Structures are given as structure tokens and as C-alpha cells.
Amino acid sequence: MTLQISVIGTNYLGATHAAGMAEFGHDVIGVDIDPDRVKTLNSGQSHIFEVGLEPLLAKHTATGRLRFTTDYAEIADWADVHFLALGTPSGPGGAADLSQLHSAIDSLAPLLTKPCLVVGKSTVPVGTALALEARLREKAPIGDGVEVAWNPEFLREAYAVEDTLRPDRLVFGTHSKEALATLEEIYEIPITDRTPVVRCDIATAELIKVAANSFLATKISFINAMAQMCQAAGGDVTLLADAIGFDKRIGREFLNAGLGFGGGCLPKDIAALAVRADELGVGVLSEFIHAVEAINDGQRLELAELAIDQAGGDVTGKRIAVLGAAFKPGTDDTRNSPALTVADHLHARGADVRIYDPQARLAPREGFTQVASVEQALLGAEVVLHLTEWPEFRQLNPEKLGELVKSKIIIDGRLKLHAPSWRNAGWKLVQIGRAS
Ligand code: UGA
């Protein structure tokens, strides 16, 4: 059955979710306070680089099944279901900043005169959903006619459309049968395609999301700690990851050692979980998370120090080439990017840093120069750093590039370059945790 659905917040999560809901056959209105973004989305274009999103926006804005507005009055009594897809960035001390959610609720609630379901998709500290429900009921004319459920999102940037249309699981956190039935109606297509569904209480739904991201972060920090061990003992962390990954209980994914995790989700979500764990007196969890964070921060620093060592102990005035600025390949997102932390550190130590990234456009900033090609980045470089593993960097020609640099030294921060090709071309290639 076609439902009338609003999606509040239209960044990575909201824009993709709105387009996905239209693809599932629903009538959808996306809401955002940013009029420029609304204009772009209404013209069927995307304000972010995300594979497959623009065609979906173009398709459904053309059919009229999807549109965007800045006006809450257009959705308040129109929608059966309101999805909350707002950002929950890091606030003071790493706690989640819920101000975007609160202001959306405060805009929507006074206009609600027909019963509706409000479904949270944002990543929030456990306990948030019930607090939002109380806030809504207090401010909405319909009062208890508003209900809140939680349906966390697990999409990955660069695969956002794929993950939305073909999720690997659905989580429905609700305390009522009616809300559950509505969620099952909304997701009828993936459910028919046998997507596993976990039906649970709201607190469990909130926790599932942060547990998933924390576990992924834990895998990465574990393998990075093993990389340190391999480095100390002369072992090879990539072969180690391959070997343990064959055990189905462990799995090979998220065991790629290197510069560690960044982006707009993992770092902030685990920090917020640690804060919430402390609030609830679960010190054992916050300590665990702090260990994961410490390993991750250490990787960035260690890589920057390695570059300084390779440059002879001092980078003042020396040119360093950085390949990659996005927090991972396939996206133009540079939030909490490990590559930029390393670049910042080297700049602070006096280096002349040149960065190239195939997609990410850096706002003009003090500290380093963004260039338009790998060749421009490498010209006159004394050390080259490979920090985001874009596939095109694996196709580079070490012979030709060797003619551009001052010293043929490359640090592969993502352990993805084909070491023999670089070494055969006379380069010194350094990878933490892999024998050279
Ligand atoms: C992450 C989760 O993977 C999604 O499931 C979740 O929905 C999303 O956060 C979210 O909360 O919205 P994303 O931020 O797109 O998705 O990034 P990931 O693909 O998880 O990568 C995170 C970081 O880990 C990247 O910097 C990546 O380079 C790094 N990474 C990943 C490693 O260092 N090693 C690995 O083996 C894998």
C-alpha cells in the first residue's frame, strides 16, 4: 500500500532515505531548513556525491512521487509517517548533540492535528526516543495520538543507495502493534525479498546501531594493534588478516590495517556511546571504547611521525605529497578524515604539503595546497603518502612518477599498493605491519 511519508533532514541519510522510500512506491516529501539544498533536490540533483543517488532523485522528482520543501506545514497533516533523519554530531565532551532533532520536533509538533507515527533513523544515545516522544506529546495538539518508533539506519557512504534499497537487516524498535504493522507496510518490498527483520523494544533498537558501529571500530583497532605487533616482530598483518578472516566467526571484512577509521559516523558514535555508558554507570564499556579510540588516534600520529623520519627527521620546508583526502574511497566526505589529520600534523611541523583527491574538494585552508593531479602533488616531493585507497592509486605508474619526485620514498598508509611494482621501480615503499 502507498503511504504518505515525510523525511525530515536531507543530508546523506535523509536524501537517500527519501529517494529509497519513493522507489518502494510511497509518496514522499523531504523537509530541510536549507532552501538551496531543497532547490537542488527538487531539480532532481544531489548536493552530495553518492553513487546512484542522482538517478533515483531525478526519476522520482519527475514522476511527482518525491518532492522537497522547507515548510513543515506541508507535511504536518499530510504524512502518515514522519521519519527523522537529522544529524547528531559530537557535542561537548563527545556527547551526541541532539539540537537538530529537538528543533525539528519543535517545528513539527505544534502543527500535528492528525494521529501519526514518528520514526527515528538518526543514531542517538539510548533513551532519546522516549524523551522525544514525551516532547512531541506535550507540544502536539493531537497529544497521545503521536507515537515514536526507532528504525536505525546502517547505510555506508559510497553504498548508501544500495544499502537503502537492499538492506542486510531491518530493525523495528517499537512498543505498539500498530506501529509495527506500519513499519512492515513501509518496508514490504525488502521484507518480501527476505531481508531479516529484528523486532524489538525501542531501547534495544537505539543500542543496536551504536553497538554495530562500535564493533566495526573495534575490528579496525584490533587489526591495527596487530599491525604494530607485526611491525615489532617482523610479521605481515595482511596475511595475518587473510588467515584469521577465513574463520567464519571472525570474517575478513573490516580487518584492513592502516590509518584507521574516520568519517562522520564511527568516531562520533563510539564517543557518544562512551559518554552514555558513563552516565548509566557502565564504566567497563566506556573504558573499552576509549582503548579502541586511543589505538585509532595513535595510527594517525604514528604515520605522520614515520613520514618525518623518512624525510630525515625534519620536514621543515620540505615538500610532502599526500594522495587522498576523503575519509575513505568512493566519497567526497572529509569529515574526521585520517588523511587530513596526518596532513595537518605535517604542516604543523613545517612541511609544504600538497594534496590530491579524485573527489573531495577542500575548503581553502591554511596549511596545505590542494592540487588537481597526482603528478602535481608529486612534483619535487621528498616523501609521498598514500592515505586514502582510491582504486586509481593502485594503477599509478611508479616508473614515470619516479621522475617527478625528489626522493623515491612512499609510505602506503592503507597497505593497498602493489609493493613489488614500486620497489622494482627503485622506490622505498614503507607499510606499517608488513615486512619490506
Ligand atoms: C559506517 C558503518 O559502516 C555503517 O554501517 C553505518 O550505517 C554508518 O557508519 C553510519 O553510522 O551512518 P561509513 O561512515 O560510511 O559507515 O564508513 P565505513 O565504511 O564504516 O568506514 C569507516 C572508516 O573505517 C573509514 O575511514 C575506513 O577507511 C575505515 N576502515 C574500514 C578501515 O580502516 N579498515 C577497514 O577494514 C574498514
Residues whose N, C-alpha, C, O or C-beta is under 5 A from the ligand:
A	BS01	UGA	E153 F154 L155 R156 E157 I220 F254 L255 N256 G260 F261 G262 G263 G264 C265 L266 F327 K328
